[in-house]
Amino acid sequence: MCTGLCDGLRDLGVRVPYDVAVIGFDNWDVIAMASRPPLTSVDLRLDEIGRVAATELLAKVEGRGSRGLIRVPTRLVLRESTGLG
């Protein structure tokens, strides 16, 4: 959606990031890098979430594993759409 937003803003003469900064969510590299300008994005680290979930599932099947909440920190990937990349 943010790629479309950047395209629409450009069509209206709004300059990203000079007039408005844009930050996406998900950090799908192929899309973020294809955006004009490349899109700053929050990386949910889905690969790490999947790894932790699978590890915990296998541990639970074996009668062990942790209880409660497991946090996987996100990260902000800076690119040109915010003027910070």
N, CA, C and O atoms as a Maestro MAE file, in Angstrom:
{
 s_m_m2io_version
 :::
 2.0.0
}

f_m_ct {
 s_m_title
 :::
 protein
 m_atom[340] {
  # First column is atom index #
  i_m_mmod_type
  r_m_x_coord
  r_m_y_coord
  r_m_z_coord
  i_m_residue_number
  s_m_chain_name
  s_m_pdb_residue_name
  s_m_pdb_atom_name
  i_m_atomic_number
  :::
  1 25 0.818 -1.188 0.000 1 A "MET " " N  " 7
  2 3 0.000 0.000 0.000 1 A "MET " " CA " 6
  3 2 0.866 1.258 0.000 1 A "MET " " C  " 6
  4 15 0.528 2.251 -0.643 1 A "MET " " O  " 8
  5 25 1.969 1.209 0.715 2 A "CYS " " N  " 7
  6 3 2.823 2.399 0.785 2 A "CYS " " CA " 6
  7 2 3.481 2.701 -0.557 2 A "CYS " " C  " 6
  8 15 3.719 3.863 -0.887 2 A "CYS " " O  " 8
  9 25 3.774 1.658 -1.330 3 A "THR " " N  " 7
  10 3 4.328 1.879 -2.662 3 A "THR " " CA " 6
  11 2 3.311 2.631 -3.514 3 A "THR " " C  " 6
  12 15 3.666 3.574 -4.222 3 A "THR " " O  " 8
  13 25 2.049 2.216 -3.447 4 A "GLY " " N  " 7
  14 3 0.985 2.919 -4.157 4 A "GLY " " CA " 6
  15 2 0.808 4.338 -3.654 4 A "GLY " " C  " 6
  16 15 0.559 5.255 -4.437 4 A "GLY " " O  " 8
  17 25 0.936 4.516 -2.355 5 A "LEU " " N  " 7
  18 3 0.856 5.850 -1.769 5 A "LEU " " CA " 6
  19 2 1.952 6.749 -2.334 5 A "LEU " " C  " 6
  20 15 1.692 7.883 -2.737 5 A "LEU " " O  " 8
  21 25 3.182 6.230 -2.360 6 A "CYS " " N  " 7
  22 3 4.302 7.019 -2.900 6 A "CYS " " CA " 6
  23 2 4.050 7.387 -4.354 6 A "CYS " " C  " 6
  24 15 4.322 8.516 -4.762 6 A "CYS " " O  " 8
  25 25 3.528 6.439 -5.148 7 A "ASP " " N  " 7
  26 3 3.213 6.717 -6.550 7 A "ASP " " CA " 6
  27 2 2.137 7.799 -6.653 7 A "ASP " " C  " 6
  28 15 2.262 8.733 -7.445 7 A "ASP " " O  " 8
  29 25 1.083 7.667 -5.851 8 A "GLY " " N  " 7
  30 3 0.006 8.652 -5.874 8 A "GLY " " CA " 6
  31 2 0.462 10.034 -5.446 8 A "GLY " " C  " 6
  32 15 0.074 11.035 -6.049 8 A "GLY " " O  " 8
  33 25 1.276 10.092 -4.420 9 A "LEU " " N  " 7
  34 3 1.810 11.385 -3.975 9 A "LEU " " CA " 6
  35 2 2.655 12.031 -5.057 9 A "LEU " " C  " 6
  36 15 2.558 13.234 -5.299 9 A "LEU " " O  " 8
  37 25 3.490 11.218 -5.711 10 A "ARG " " N  " 7
  38 3 4.335 11.736 -6.791 10 A "ARG " " CA " 6
  39 2 3.456 12.300 -7.916 10 A "ARG " " C  " 6
  40 15 3.753 13.362 -8.464 10 A "ARG " " O  " 8
  41 25 2.364 11.579 -8.260 11 A "ASP " " N  " 7
  42 3 1.446 12.058 -9.302 11 A "ASP " " CA " 6
  43 2 0.810 13.397 -8.929 11 A "ASP " " C  " 6
  44 15 0.475 14.198 -9.802 11 A "ASP " " O  " 8
  45 25 0.646 13.631 -7.630 12 A "LEU " " N  " 7
  46 3 0.064 14.893 -7.151 12 A "LEU " " CA " 6
  47 2 1.105 15.994 -6.959 12 A "LEU " " C  " 6
  48 15 0.769 17.115 -6.576 12 A "LEU " " O  " 8
  49 25 2.368 15.666 -7.227 13 A "GLY " " N  " 7
  50 3 3.426 16.658 -7.064 13 A "GLY " " CA " 6
  51 2 3.968 16.756 -5.651 13 A "GLY " " C  " 6
  52 15 4.719 17.680 -5.337 13 A "GLY " " O  " 8
  53 25 3.597 15.812 -4.793 14 A "VAL " " N  " 7
  54 3 4.102 15.782 -3.423 14 A "VAL " " CA " 6
  55 2 5.395 14.978 -3.427 14 A "VAL " " C  " 6
  56 15 5.428 13.850 -3.919 14 A "VAL " " O  " 8
  57 25 6.452 15.554 -2.884 15 A "ARG " " N  " 7
  58 3 7.769 14.912 -2.926 15 A "ARG " " CA " 6
  59 2 8.035 14.115 -1.647 15 A "ARG " " C  " 6
  60 15 8.030 14.651 -0.538 15 A "ARG " " O  " 8
  61 25 8.269 12.811 -1.847 16 A "VAL " " N  " 7
  62 3 8.636 11.917 -0.739 16 A "VAL " " CA " 6
  63 2 10.154 11.798 -0.779 16 A "VAL " " C  " 6
  64 15 10.684 11.422 -1.824 16 A "VAL " " O  " 8
  65 25 10.868 12.087 0.266 17 A "PRO " " N  " 7
  66 3 10.486 12.426 1.622 17 A "PRO " " CA " 6
  67 2 10.506 13.914 1.929 17 A "PRO " " C  " 6
  68 15 10.370 14.286 3.095 17 A "PRO " " O  " 8
  69 25 10.669 14.782 0.937 18 A "TYR " " N  " 7
  70 3 10.856 16.210 1.216 18 A "TYR " " CA " 6
  71 2 9.598 16.886 1.754 18 A "TYR " " C  " 6
  72 15 9.676 17.718 2.658 18 A "TYR " " O  " 8
  73 25 8.431 16.527 1.197 19 A "ASP " " N  " 7
  74 3 7.181 17.110 1.662 19 A "ASP " " CA " 6
  75 2 6.490 16.230 2.705 19 A "ASP " " C  " 6
  76 15 5.822 16.735 3.607 19 A "ASP " " O  " 8
  77 25 6.653 14.926 2.577 20 A "VAL " " N  " 7
  78 3 6.045 13.973 3.508 20 A "VAL " " CA " 6
  79 2 6.926 12.718 3.566 20 A "VAL " " C  " 6
  80 15 7.425 12.253 2.541 20 A "VAL " " O  " 8
  81 25 7.106 12.188 4.753 21 A "ALA " " N  " 7
  82 3 7.850 10.938 4.939 21 A "ALA " " CA " 6
  83 2 6.865 9.775 4.945 21 A "ALA " " C  " 6
  84 15 5.732 9.918 5.406 21 A "ALA " " O  " 8
  85 25 7.294 8.629 4.437 22 A "VAL " " N  " 7
  86 3 6.433 7.448 4.380 22 A "VAL " " CA " 6
  87 2 7.181 6.267 5.000 22 A "VAL " " C  " 6
  88 15 8.341 6.012 4.675 22 A "VAL " " O  " 8
  89 25 6.500 5.551 5.899 23 A "ILE " " N  " 7
  90 3 7.064 4.350 6.519 23 A "ILE " " CA " 6
  91 2 6.079 3.204 6.313 23 A "ILE " " C  " 6
  92 15 4.890 3.326 6.609 23 A "ILE " " O  " 8
  93 25 6.595 2.089 5.802 24 A "GLY " " N  " 7
  94 3 5.774 0.904 5.598 24 A "GLY " " CA " 6
  95 2 5.874 -0.047 6.772 24 A "GLY " " C  " 6
  96 15 6.573 0.208 7.752 24 A "GLY " " O  " 8
  97 25 5.157 -1.151 6.646 25 A "PHE " " N  " 7
  98 3 5.111 -2.133 7.720 25 A "PHE " " CA " 6
  99 2 5.193 -3.511 7.092 25 A "PHE " " C  " 6
  100 15 4.308 -3.882 6.322 25 A "PHE " " O  " 8
  101 25 6.201 -4.261 7.388 26 A "ASP " " N  " 7
  102 3 6.392 -5.642 6.946 26 A "ASP " " CA " 6
  103 2 7.781 -5.855 6.352 26 A "ASP " " C  " 6
  104 15 8.337 -6.947 6.468 26 A "ASP " " O  " 8
  105 25 8.342 -4.842 5.725 27 A "ASN " " N  " 7
  106 3 9.686 -4.895 5.158 27 A "ASN " " CA " 6
  107 2 9.877 -6.046 4.177 27 A "ASN " " C  " 6
  108 15 10.858 -6.786 4.265 27 A "ASN " " O  " 8
  109 25 8.957 -6.194 3.260 28 A "TRP " " N  " 7
  110 3 9.118 -7.142 2.175 28 A "TRP " " CA " 6
  111 2 10.126 -6.512 1.219 28 A "TRP " " C  " 6
  112 15 9.775 -5.636 0.429 28 A "TRP " " O  " 8
  113 25 11.381 -6.960 1.294 29 A "ASP " " N  " 7
  114 3 12.500 -6.322 0.585 29 A "ASP " " CA " 6
  115 2 12.222 -6.054 -0.886 29 A "ASP " " C  " 6
  116 15 12.517 -4.965 -1.379 29 A "ASP " " O  " 8
  117 25 11.658 -7.027 -1.598 30 A "VAL " " N  " 7
  118 3 11.420 -6.871 -3.035 30 A "VAL " " CA " 6
  119 2 10.538 -5.657 -3.305 30 A "VAL " " C  " 6
  120 15 10.808 -4.882 -4.222 30 A "VAL " " O  " 8
  121 25 9.506 -5.495 -2.524 31 A "ILE " " N  " 7
  122 3 8.586 -4.367 -2.705 31 A "ILE " " CA " 6
  123 2 9.204 -3.075 -2.171 31 A "ILE " " C  " 6
  124 15 9.143 -2.037 -2.830 31 A "ILE " " O  " 8
  125 25 9.793 -3.137 -0.984 32 A "ALA " " N  " 7
  126 3 10.367 -1.931 -0.370 32 A "ALA " " CA " 6
  127 2 11.464 -1.326 -1.238 32 A "ALA " " C  " 6
  128 15 11.560 -0.104 -1.356 32 A "ALA " " O  " 8
  129 25 12.281 -2.162 -1.837 33 A "MET " " N  " 7
  130 3 13.375 -1.653 -2.668 33 A "MET " " CA " 6
  131 2 12.886 -1.189 -4.043 33 A "MET " " C  " 6
  132 15 13.528 -0.350 -4.674 33 A "MET " " O  " 8
  133 25 11.748 -1.730 -4.516 34 A "ALA " " N  " 7
  134 3 11.203 -1.338 -5.809 34 A "ALA " " CA " 6
  135 2 10.423 -0.032 -5.735 34 A "ALA " " C  " 6
  136 15 10.171 0.607 -6.757 34 A "ALA " " O  " 8
  137 25 10.042 0.362 -4.522 35 A "SER " " N  " 7
  138 3 9.312 1.607 -4.341 35 A "SER " " CA " 6
  139 2 10.199 2.770 -4.770 35 A "SER " " C  " 6
  140 15 11.424 2.702 -4.670 35 A "SER " " O  " 8
  141 25 9.560 3.843 -5.251 36 A "ARG " " N  " 7
  142 3 10.308 5.045 -5.608 36 A "ARG " " CA " 6
  143 2 9.837 6.188 -4.726 36 A "ARG " " C  " 6
  144 15 8.725 6.674 -4.934 36 A "ARG " " O  " 8
  145 25 10.606 6.639 -3.768 37 A "PRO " " N  " 7
  146 3 11.939 6.160 -3.357 37 A "PRO " " CA " 6
  147 2 11.819 4.859 -2.556 37 A "PRO " " C  " 6
  148 15 10.730 4.501 -2.106 37 A "PRO " " O  " 8
  149 25 12.957 4.144 -2.377 38 A "PRO " " N  " 7
  150 3 12.927 2.928 -1.550 38 A "PRO " " CA " 6
  151 2 12.302 3.223 -0.180 38 A "PRO " " C  " 6
  152 15 12.544 4.270 0.421 38 A "PRO " " O  " 8
  153 25 11.496 2.275 0.289 39 A "LEU " " N  " 7
  154 3 10.605 2.492 1.424 39 A "LEU " " CA " 6
  155 2 11.225 2.097 2.765 39 A "LEU " " C  " 6
  156 15 11.638 0.953 2.955 39 A "LEU " " O  " 8
  157 25 11.285 3.060 3.694 40 A "THR " " N  " 7
  158 3 11.611 2.744 5.083 40 A "THR " " CA " 6
  159 2 10.494 1.858 5.614 40 A "THR " " C  " 6
  160 15 9.322 2.103 5.328 40 A "THR " " O  " 8
  161 25 10.844 0.830 6.385 41 A "SER " " N  " 7
  162 3 9.818 -0.112 6.807 41 A "SER " " CA " 6
  163 2 10.139 -0.741 8.158 41 A "SER " " C  " 6
  164 15 11.302 -0.871 8.539 41 A "SER " " O  " 8
  165 25 9.092 -1.125 8.868 42 A "VAL " " N  " 7
  166 3 9.229 -1.891 10.103 42 A "VAL " " CA " 6
  167 2 9.368 -3.356 9.708 42 A "VAL " " C  " 6
  168 15 8.505 -3.905 9.024 42 A "VAL " " O  " 8
  169 25 10.451 -3.984 10.139 43 A "ASP " " N  " 7
  170 3 10.702 -5.402 9.861 43 A "ASP " " CA " 6
  171 2 10.183 -6.215 11.038 43 A "ASP " " C  " 6
  172 15 10.700 -6.108 12.150 43 A "ASP " " O  " 8
  173 25 9.158 -7.028 10.790 44 A "LEU " " N  " 7
  174 3 8.570 -7.843 11.849 44 A "LEU " " CA " 6
  175 2 9.419 -9.060 12.196 44 A "LEU " " C  " 6
  176 15 9.164 -9.734 13.194 44 A "LEU " " O  " 8
  177 25 10.426 -9.343 11.375 45 A "ARG " " N  " 7
  178 3 11.311 -10.500 11.553 45 A "ARG " " CA " 6
  179 2 10.495 -11.794 11.577 45 A "ARG " " C  " 6
  180 15 10.609 -12.609 12.493 45 A "ARG " " O  " 8
  181 25 9.678 -11.952 10.550 46 A "LEU " " N  " 7
  182 3 8.792 -13.107 10.466 46 A "LEU " " CA " 6
  183 2 9.555 -14.420 10.443 46 A "LEU " " C  " 6
  184 15 9.060 -15.423 10.957 46 A "LEU " " O  " 8
  185 25 10.749 -14.439 9.860 47 A "ASP " " N  " 7
  186 3 11.551 -15.673 9.851 47 A "ASP " " CA " 6
  187 2 11.922 -16.078 11.276 47 A "ASP " " C  " 6
  188 15 11.905 -17.263 11.610 47 A "ASP " " O  " 8
  189 25 12.254 -15.109 12.106 48 A "GLU " " N  " 7
  190 3 12.598 -15.393 13.500 48 A "GLU " " CA " 6
  191 2 11.361 -15.814 14.293 48 A "GLU " " C  " 6
  192 15 11.441 -16.706 15.137 48 A "GLU " " O  " 8
  193 25 10.226 -15.182 14.027 49 A "ILE " " N  " 7
  194 3 8.983 -15.577 14.696 49 A "ILE " " CA " 6
  195 2 8.657 -17.027 14.350 49 A "ILE " " C  " 6
  196 15 8.283 -17.805 15.227 49 A "ILE " " O  " 8
  197 25 8.795 -17.390 13.088 50 A "GLY " " N  " 7
  198 3 8.539 -18.765 12.672 50 A "GLY " " CA " 6
  199 2 9.493 -19.748 13.320 50 A "GLY " " C  " 6
  200 15 9.081 -20.826 13.746 50 A "GLY " " O  " 8
  201 25 10.771 -19.385 13.398 51 A "ARG " " N  " 7
  202 3 11.767 -20.257 14.021 51 A "ARG " " CA " 6
  203 2 11.452 -20.480 15.499 51 A "ARG " " C  " 6
  204 15 11.490 -21.609 15.988 51 A "ARG " " O  " 8
  205 25 11.142 -19.402 16.198 52 A "VAL " " N  " 7
  206 3 10.818 -19.499 17.629 52 A "VAL " " CA " 6
  207 2 9.548 -20.324 17.827 52 A "VAL " " C  " 6
  208 15 9.490 -21.161 18.727 52 A "VAL " " O  " 8
  209 25 8.541 -20.097 17.000 53 A "ALA " " N  " 7
  210 3 7.282 -20.838 17.129 53 A "ALA " " CA " 6
  211 2 7.500 -22.333 16.904 53 A "ALA " " C  " 6
  212 15 6.978 -23.156 17.655 53 A "ALA " " O  " 8
  213 25 8.268 -22.684 15.878 54 A "ALA " " N  " 7
  214 3 8.532 -24.103 15.597 54 A "ALA " " CA " 6
  215 2 9.333 -24.746 16.726 54 A "ALA " " C  " 6
  216 15 9.043 -25.869 17.138 54 A "ALA " " O  " 8
  217 25 10.331 -24.035 17.221 55 A "THR " " N  " 7
  218 3 11.144 -24.553 18.328 55 A "THR " " CA " 6
  219 2 10.285 -24.786 19.564 55 A "THR " " C  " 6
  220 15 10.404 -25.820 20.221 55 A "THR " " O  " 8
  221 25 9.427 -23.832 19.879 56 A "GLU " " N  " 7
  222 3 8.540 -23.970 21.040 56 A "GLU " " CA " 6
  223 2 7.534 -25.095 20.856 56 A "GLU " " C  " 6
  224 15 7.246 -25.824 21.805 56 A "GLU " " O  " 8
  225 25 6.996 -25.247 19.655 57 A "LEU " " N  " 7
  226 3 6.051 -26.322 19.387 57 A "LEU " " CA " 6
  227 2 6.709 -27.682 19.595 57 A "LEU " " C  " 6
  228 15 6.140 -28.554 20.252 57 A "LEU " " O  " 8
  229 25 7.901 -27.864 19.039 58 A "LEU " " N  " 7
  230 3 8.616 -29.130 19.213 58 A "LEU " " CA " 6
  231 2 8.948 -29.388 20.676 58 A "LEU " " C  " 6
  232 15 8.864 -30.523 21.144 58 A "LEU " " O  " 8
  233 25 9.324 -28.342 21.393 59 A "ALA " " N  " 7
  234 3 9.613 -28.496 22.821 59 A "ALA " " CA " 6
  235 2 8.348 -28.910 23.585 59 A "ALA " " C  " 6
  236 15 8.409 -29.771 24.463 59 A "ALA " " O  " 8
  237 25 7.219 -28.307 23.257 60 A "LYS " " N  " 7
  238 3 5.956 -28.656 23.938 60 A "LYS " " CA " 6
  239 2 5.576 -30.111 23.650 60 A "LYS " " C  " 6
  240 15 5.105 -30.814 24.544 60 A "LYS " " O  " 8
  241 25 5.773 -30.565 22.424 61 A "VAL " " N  " 7
  242 3 5.470 -31.948 22.066 61 A "VAL " " CA " 6
  243 2 6.318 -32.908 22.903 61 A "VAL " " C  " 6
  244 15 5.878 -34.001 23.260 61 A "VAL " " O  " 8
  245 25 7.533 -32.477 23.203 62 A "GLU " " N  " 7
  246 3 8.445 -33.299 24.014 62 A "GLU " " CA " 6
  247 2 8.243 -33.094 25.518 62 A "GLU " " C  " 6
  248 15 8.987 -33.653 26.323 62 A "GLU " " O  " 8
  249 25 7.244 -32.298 25.898 63 A "GLY " " N  " 7
  250 3 6.945 -32.099 27.313 63 A "GLY " " CA " 6
  251 2 7.763 -31.028 27.986 63 A "GLY " " C  " 6
  252 15 7.791 -30.962 29.215 63 A "GLY " " O  " 8
  253 25 8.422 -30.196 27.232 64 A "ARG " " N  " 7
  254 3 9.169 -29.085 27.828 64 A "ARG " " CA " 6
  255 2 8.780 -27.808 27.100 64 A "ARG " " C  " 6
  256 15 7.757 -27.778 26.415 64 A "ARG " " O  " 8
  257 25 9.547 -26.794 27.229 65 A "GLY " " N  " 7
  258 3 9.233 -25.523 26.571 65 A "GLY " " CA " 6
  259 2 8.910 -24.459 27.591 65 A "GLY " " C  " 6
  260 15 8.694 -24.753 28.767 65 A "GLY " " O  " 8
  261 25 8.877 -23.248 27.147 66 A "SER " " N  " 7
  262 3 8.645 -22.130 28.062 66 A "SER " " CA " 6
  263 2 7.157 -21.849 28.208 66 A "SER " " C  " 6
  264 15 6.336 -22.315 27.418 66 A "SER " " O  " 8
  265 25 6.838 -21.089 29.219 67 A "ARG " " N  " 7
  266 3 5.462 -20.658 29.453 67 A "ARG " " CA " 6
  267 2 5.416 -19.153 29.298 67 A "ARG " " C  " 6
  268 15 6.400 -18.456 29.546 67 A "ARG " " O  " 8
  269 25 4.285 -18.674 28.894 68 A "GLY " " N  " 7
  270 3 4.109 -17.236 28.830 68 A "GLY " " CA " 6
  271 2 4.469 -16.645 27.486 68 A "GLY " " C  " 6
  272 15 4.453 -17.322 26.458 68 A "GLY " " O  " 8
  273 25 4.787 -15.393 27.519 69 A "LEU " " N  " 7
  274 3 5.013 -14.593 26.323 69 A "LEU " " CA " 6
  275 2 6.468 -14.659 25.881 69 A "LEU " " C  " 6
  276 15 7.381 -14.540 26.698 69 A "LEU " " O  " 8
  277 25 6.673 -14.846 24.600 70 A "ILE " " N  " 7
  278 3 8.016 -14.782 24.018 70 A "ILE " " CA " 6
  279 2 8.020 -13.583 23.079 70 A "ILE " " C  " 6
  280 15 7.177 -13.483 22.187 70 A "ILE " " O  " 8
  281 25 8.953 -12.690 23.278 71 A "ARG " " N  " 7
  282 3 9.024 -11.480 22.456 71 A "ARG " " CA " 6
  283 2 10.115 -11.623 21.405 71 A "ARG " " C  " 6
  284 15 11.222 -12.082 21.688 71 A "ARG " " O  " 8
  285 25 9.776 -11.223 20.194 72 A "VAL " " N  " 7
  286 3 10.745 -11.138 19.114 72 A "VAL " " CA " 6
  287 2 10.778 -9.668 18.699 72 A "VAL " " C  " 6
  288 15 9.822 -9.174 18.101 72 A "VAL " " O  " 8
  289 25 11.860 -8.970 19.007 73 A "PRO " " N  " 7
  290 3 11.929 -7.534 18.719 73 A "PRO " " CA " 6
  291 2 11.849 -7.245 17.218 73 A "PRO " " C  " 6
  292 15 12.402 -7.981 16.400 73 A "PRO " " O  " 8
  293 25 11.169 -6.185 16.880 74 A "THR " " N  " 7
  294 3 11.137 -5.702 15.505 74 A "THR " " CA " 6
  295 2 12.312 -4.766 15.289 74 A "THR " " C  " 6
  296 15 13.041 -4.435 16.225 74 A "THR " " O  " 8
  297 25 12.487 -4.345 14.045 75 A "ARG " " N  " 7
  298 3 13.537 -3.354 13.777 75 A "ARG " " CA " 6
  299 2 13.058 -2.427 12.674 75 A "ARG " " C  " 6
  300 15 12.244 -2.814 11.835 75 A "ARG " " O  " 8
  301 25 13.556 -1.227 12.677 76 A "LEU " " N  " 7
  302 3 13.232 -0.241 11.657 76 A "LEU " " CA " 6
  303 2 14.337 -0.251 10.615 76 A "LEU " " C  " 6
  304 15 15.507 -0.045 10.938 76 A "LEU " " O  " 8
  305 25 13.962 -0.492 9.361 77 A "VAL " " N  " 7
  306 3 14.929 -0.501 8.260 77 A "VAL " " CA " 6
  307 2 14.823 0.842 7.549 77 A "VAL " " C  " 6
  308 15 13.831 1.123 6.876 77 A "VAL " " O  " 8
  309 25 15.840 1.655 7.704 78 A "LEU " " N  " 7
  310 3 15.824 3.008 7.146 78 A "LEU " " CA " 6
  311 2 16.187 2.983 5.670 78 A "LEU " " C  " 6
  312 15 17.207 2.425 5.268 78 A "LEU " " O  " 8
  313 25 15.320 3.604 4.874 79 A "ARG " " N  " 7
  314 3 15.579 3.803 3.450 79 A "ARG " " CA " 6
  315 2 15.184 5.235 3.089 79 A "ARG " " C  " 6
  316 15 14.860 6.030 3.971 79 A "ARG " " O  " 8
  317 25 15.209 5.552 1.842 80 A "GLU " " N  " 7
  318 3 15.076 6.938 1.400 80 A "GLU " " CA " 6
  319 2 13.700 7.566 1.606 80 A "GLU " " C  " 6
  320 15 13.602 8.793 1.580 80 A "GLU " " O  " 8
  321 25 12.639 6.798 1.807 81 A "SER " " N  " 7
  322 3 11.303 7.384 1.905 81 A "SER " " CA " 6
  323 2 11.091 8.252 3.143 81 A "SER " " C  " 6
  324 15 10.090 8.962 3.244 81 A "SER " " O  " 8
  325 25 12.027 8.194 4.075 82 A "THR " " N  " 7
  326 3 11.940 9.068 5.253 82 A "THR " " CA " 6
  327 2 13.052 10.115 5.269 82 A "THR " " C  " 6
  328 15 13.109 10.960 6.162 82 A "THR " " O  " 8
  329 25 13.920 10.050 4.284 83 A "GLY " " N  " 7
  330 3 15.049 10.971 4.256 83 A "GLY " " CA " 6
  331 2 16.139 10.572 5.215 83 A "GLY " " C  " 6
  332 15 17.109 11.310 5.383 83 A "GLY " " O  " 8
  333 25 16.008 9.419 5.854 84 A "LEU " " N  " 7
  334 3 16.994 8.961 6.832 84 A "LEU " " CA " 6
  335 2 17.848 7.812 6.313 84 A "LEU " " C  " 6
  336 15 18.859 7.462 6.922 84 A "LEU " " O  " 8
  337 25 17.447 7.228 5.194 85 A "GLY " " N  " 7
  338 3 18.143 6.040 4.674 85 A "GLY " " CA " 6
  339 2 19.321 6.346 3.824 85 A "GLY " " C  " 6
  340 15 19.982 5.431 3.333 85 A "GLY " " O  " 8
  :::
 }
 m_bond[339] {
  # First column is bond index #
  i_m_from
  i_m_to
  i_m_order
  :::
  1 1 2 1
  2 2 3 1
  3 3 4 2
  4 3 5 1
  5 5 6 1
  6 6 7 1
  7 7 8 2
  8 7 9 1
  9 9 10 1
  10 10 11 1
  11 11 12 2
  12 11 13 1
  13 13 14 1
  14 14 15 1
  15 15 16 2
  16 15 17 1
  17 17 18 1
  18 18 19 1
  19 19 20 2
  20 19 21 1
  21 21 22 1
  22 22 23 1
  23 23 24 2
  24 23 25 1
  25 25 26 1
  26 26 27 1
  27 27 28 2
  28 27 29 1
  29 29 30 1
  30 30 31 1
  31 31 32 2
  32 31 33 1
  33 33 34 1
  34 34 35 1
  35 35 36 2
  36 35 37 1
  37 37 38 1
  38 38 39 1
  39 39 40 2
  40 39 41 1
  41 41 42 1
  42 42 43 1
  43 43 44 2
  44 43 45 1
  45 45 46 1
  46 46 47 1
  47 47 48 2
  48 47 49 1
  49 49 50 1
  50 50 51 1
  51 51 52 2
  52 51 53 1
  53 53 54 1
  54 54 55 1
  55 55 56 2
  56 55 57 1
  57 57 58 1
  58 58 59 1
  59 59 60 2
  60 59 61 1
  61 61 62 1
  62 62 63 1
  63 63 64 2
  64 63 65 1
  65 65 66 1
  66 66 67 1
  67 67 68 2
  68 67 69 1
  69 69 70 1
  70 70 71 1
  71 71 72 2
  72 71 73 1
  73 73 74 1
  74 74 75 1
  75 75 76 2
  76 75 77 1
  77 77 78 1
  78 78 79 1
  79 79 80 2
  80 79 81 1
  81 81 82 1
  82 82 83 1
  83 83 84 2
  84 83 85 1
  85 85 86 1
  86 86 87 1
  87 87 88 2
  88 87 89 1
  89 89 90 1
  90 90 91 1
  91 91 92 2
  92 91 93 1
  93 93 94 1
  94 94 95 1
  95 95 96 2
  96 95 97 1
  97 97 98 1
  98 98 99 1
  99 99 100 2
  100 99 101 1
  101 101 102 1
  102 102 103 1
  103 103 104 2
  104 103 105 1
  105 105 106 1
  106 106 107 1
  107 107 108 2
  108 107 109 1
  109 109 110 1
  110 110 111 1
  111 111 112 2
  112 111 113 1
  113 113 114 1
  114 114 115 1
  115 115 116 2
  116 115 117 1
  117 117 118 1
  118 118 119 1
  119 119 120 2
  120 119 121 1
  121 121 122 1
  122 122 123 1
  123 123 124 2
  124 123 125 1
  125 125 126 1
  126 126 127 1
  127 127 128 2
  128 127 129 1
  129 129 130 1
  130 130 131 1
  131 131 132 2
  132 131 133 1
  133 133 134 1
  134 134 135 1
  135 135 136 2
  136 135 137 1
  137 137 138 1
  138 138 139 1
  139 139 140 2
  140 139 141 1
  141 141 142 1
  142 142 143 1
  143 143 144 2
  144 143 145 1
  145 145 146 1
  146 146 147 1
  147 147 148 2
  148 147 149 1
  149 149 150 1
  150 150 151 1
  151 151 152 2
  152 151 153 1
  153 153 154 1
  154 154 155 1
  155 155 156 2
  156 155 157 1
  157 157 158 1
  158 158 159 1
  159 159 160 2
  160 159 161 1
  161 161 162 1
  162 162 163 1
  163 163 164 2
  164 163 165 1
  165 165 166 1
  166 166 167 1
  167 167 168 2
  168 167 169 1
  169 169 170 1
  170 170 171 1
  171 171 172 2
  172 171 173 1
  173 173 174 1
  174 174 175 1
  175 175 176 2
  176 175 177 1
  177 177 178 1
  178 178 179 1
  179 179 180 2
  180 179 181 1
  181 181 182 1
  182 182 183 1
  183 183 184 2
  184 183 185 1
  185 185 186 1
  186 186 187 1
  187 187 188 2
  188 187 189 1
  189 189 190 1
  190 190 191 1
  191 191 192 2
  192 191 193 1
  193 193 194 1
  194 194 195 1
  195 195 196 2
  196 195 197 1
  197 197 198 1
  198 198 199 1
  199 199 200 2
  200 199 201 1
  201 201 202 1
  202 202 203 1
  203 203 204 2
  204 203 205 1
  205 205 206 1
  206 206 207 1
  207 207 208 2
  208 207 209 1
  209 209 210 1
  210 210 211 1
  211 211 212 2
  212 211 213 1
  213 213 214 1
  214 214 215 1
  215 215 216 2
  216 215 217 1
  217 217 218 1
  218 218 219 1
  219 219 220 2
  220 219 221 1
  221 221 222 1
  222 222 223 1
  223 223 224 2
  224 223 225 1
  225 225 226 1
  226 226 227 1
  227 227 228 2
  228 227 229 1
  229 229 230 1
  230 230 231 1
  231 231 232 2
  232 231 233 1
  233 233 234 1
  234 234 235 1
  235 235 236 2
  236 235 237 1
  237 237 238 1
  238 238 239 1
  239 239 240 2
  240 239 241 1
  241 241 242 1
  242 242 243 1
  243 243 244 2
  244 243 245 1
  245 245 246 1
  246 246 247 1
  247 247 248 2
  248 247 249 1
  249 249 250 1
  250 250 251 1
  251 251 252 2
  252 251 253 1
  253 253 254 1
  254 254 255 1
  255 255 256 2
  256 255 257 1
  257 257 258 1
  258 258 259 1
  259 259 260 2
  260 259 261 1
  261 261 262 1
  262 262 263 1
  263 263 264 2
  264 263 265 1
  265 265 266 1
  266 266 267 1
  267 267 268 2
  268 267 269 1
  269 269 270 1
  270 270 271 1
  271 271 272 2
  272 271 273 1
  273 273 274 1
  274 274 275 1
  275 275 276 2
  276 275 277 1
  277 277 278 1
  278 278 279 1
  279 279 280 2
  280 279 281 1
  281 281 282 1
  282 282 283 1
  283 283 284 2
  284 283 285 1
  285 285 286 1
  286 286 287 1
  287 287 288 2
  288 287 289 1
  289 289 290 1
  290 290 291 1
  291 291 292 2
  292 291 293 1
  293 293 294 1
  294 294 295 1
  295 295 296 2
  296 295 297 1
  297 297 298 1
  298 298 299 1
  299 299 300 2
  300 299 301 1
  301 301 302 1
  302 302 303 1
  303 303 304 2
  304 303 305 1
  305 305 306 1
  306 306 307 1
  307 307 308 2
  308 307 309 1
  309 309 310 1
  310 310 311 1
  311 311 312 2
  312 311 313 1
  313 313 314 1
  314 314 315 1
  315 315 316 2
  316 315 317 1
  317 317 318 1
  318 318 319 1
  319 319 320 2
  320 319 321 1
  321 321 322 1
  322 322 323 1
  323 323 324 2
  324 323 325 1
  325 325 326 1
  326 326 327 1
  327 327 328 2
  328 327 329 1
  329 329 330 1
  330 330 331 1
  331 331 332 2
  332 331 333 1
  333 333 334 1
  334 334 335 1
  335 335 336 2
  336 335 337 1
  337 337 338 1
  338 338 339 1
  339 339 340 2
  :::
 }
}
